[in-house]
């Protein structure tokens, strides 16, 4: 395996990332600089060869001969990244991929939200707990989930711990891949500039983001003039971008042209996450405009993020009927344009006893059945139900 050379230019280009959206407010900037230097010198988590191989796989998906199943935790807890815990996650991904392969008769590109899904953009920077305003939990790479000011203070050294754990998880994934015959690729939202940018490596004239095989940009950080788009634009990795309510046809076209300037198969996926209440109104115009433009990318669906609501007990939930309805609408709309659904992206867990997503807002949950550190995930049975609906509707 060839290891790309380290990025020695990040200091000169760092200023363009200083205004990136949804970044933590680190209390001691000089410590962040130390962390960036250590990440720059750290071992690459993935290789250029692996990244190029995934691009080829996704080009096969673009040709309609394979599908993508991408799933995993909303936010990975550091405490659940032991080799045994990672193996359980991988077995769940394999199970989901087997279901889709059996239903479609096609090859499945299995992608885990794993080995780096440590940060989440949040709607508000603070929340009130016991009458006190404290920073919102942003993921284990930033702060802790405990409801105290000390636990919630952003700590840049968590980035280093995240890298170490991601390295261990990636090694477990490689071992799993070598023994099962199916490759599972890593992915995460490339949110934290102080984590991602130092892990850009050069091989020849090409730049590779070596923190993951397949990074994505979230719906909240896809600004055309933003730092996240600037980073994704220059790397060789395949990339994906979530789009939802509020995206215009012209913005969607500019996103695709920016992220896939050479119109290559396998380079870009757009992940629709409009929600059941908006997808039938908003999505067709986007699909029509991009068809007219003749742009190359894969369409995927995330039927969870646009369907988050509050349950009667005050917890976040997603209703399974809403999720299934968005999957149905997504498939139907693509068919009207003679397009196929290339993949599905789910926040899901194989852990037993989870009841974070429900059938109605007044559904009663069992004790200790809500364990997500952030947003609600599908459980094993619900995942199979959603995947079955998606494959049947394609």
Secondary structure, 3 states (H helix, E strand, C coil): CCCCEECCCHHHHHHHHCCCCCCCCCCCHHHHHHHHHHHHHCCCCCCHHHHHHHHHHHHHHHCCCEEEEEEECCCCCHHHCCHHHHHHHHHHHHHHHHHHHHHHCCEEEEEEEECCCCCCCCCCCEEEECCEEEECCCCCCCCCCCCCHHHHCCCCHHHHHHHHHHHHHHHHHHHHHHHHCCCEEEEEECCCHHHHHHHEEEECCEEEECCCCEEEECCCCCCCCCHHHHHHHHECCCEEEEECCCCCHHHHHHHHHHHCCCCCCCCEEEEECCCCCCHHHHHHHHHHHHHHHCCCCEEEECCCHHHEEECCCCCEEEEHHHHHHHHHHHHHHHHHCCCCCCEEEEEECCCCCCCCCECCCCCCCCCCCCCCCCCCCECHHHHHHHHHHHHHHC
